[in-house]
């Protein structure tokens, strides 16, 4: 089955075409036929695509909205330039969409029906920056490929629906949860699930035996405590703002600070919230950048004090979450790193895991240094009781596989 995977944002559309089926899933031999990103939708859009040869090609086209962007990419995917071997729209058999918020309605991926789109629309209230664009992607794909092509929604929140009440409730008046749905939902679920699944594949462990802490460290960062294949706690909450220090988000903060900053700086509460989302984290502390690679370079080349401080805060918060989850889970088998930073920055991994000998974890410096650029494996020493791993996340692959499973089950294919 050829699955088109779509991740539609405000001005960006990421896509992949994945060739998958039950046998390929079982043998981990799914094939990525094409992938790409369309940026600056709404103006002169910049399109970067890679076909089966892996070579990046750039195009520029005036794409006024997501619909035009999906039209463009469907035409490209079925063109000779793409090298996908697809020759007509009929060769795209299903579409899998990344949808950020599924609220409490979806604990797993689902085939998209009018009822499902209605719920995604309802959830706009919780994810105003994401769900509207995800919906636009769904409507655009329906238009481009027709109603006959099945579509599946894969939610960032779904994996965390297994959180117990004591982990997802805030200690605020209970009616606020009942009346308005104020609770911790958690995000990055597709990534944490993808990493946990691959970890099982690499270690040969059964789902029921796995107790791990996954750290997705990218522009957004989150930690997840996974027991028996289920998320039992995660660091992001009502929105993706809670938890770890991120590129430009503060993570955990005393909520009393919001009103105080608003008063002192003459800002509205939405402006303070925007400040916590876009001007804080690594960027806020360093005053330089939200990009960890640049920050590490700055710390090395200029010994910049605030660059070093930002890195220190980032690692300190991650360490505290690992410690908390180890206590909450009664110990774990492994700490697993993923995301742009988790997969590429051995120094950050080493700093986060420094002094974990008390928990039975020692970093093997040579193995750690070798795990970059998509490599996967263990980097704790042979005798470590608690292991450390890098397992690159592959959200698109998981979306393609979920789509394939759901569509095959419902069509009996
Ligand atoms: P997103 O969360 O948007 O998917 P990514 O997972 O791509 O983002 O992660 C982006 C982050 O990963 C950036 O902070 C970037 O600097 C960092 N990163 C990527 N490569 C490296 C590297 N070699 N060393 C340190 N950080 C890196």
Boltz pocket constraint, residues with backbone or C-beta under 6 A from the ligand:
constraints:
  - pocket:
      binder: B
      contacts: [[A, 217], [A, 218], [A, 219], [A, 220], [A, 247], [A, 290], [A, 291], [A, 292], [A, 293], [A, 294], [A, 296], [A, 339], [A, 340], [A, 341], [A, 344], [A, 345]]
      max_distance: 6.0
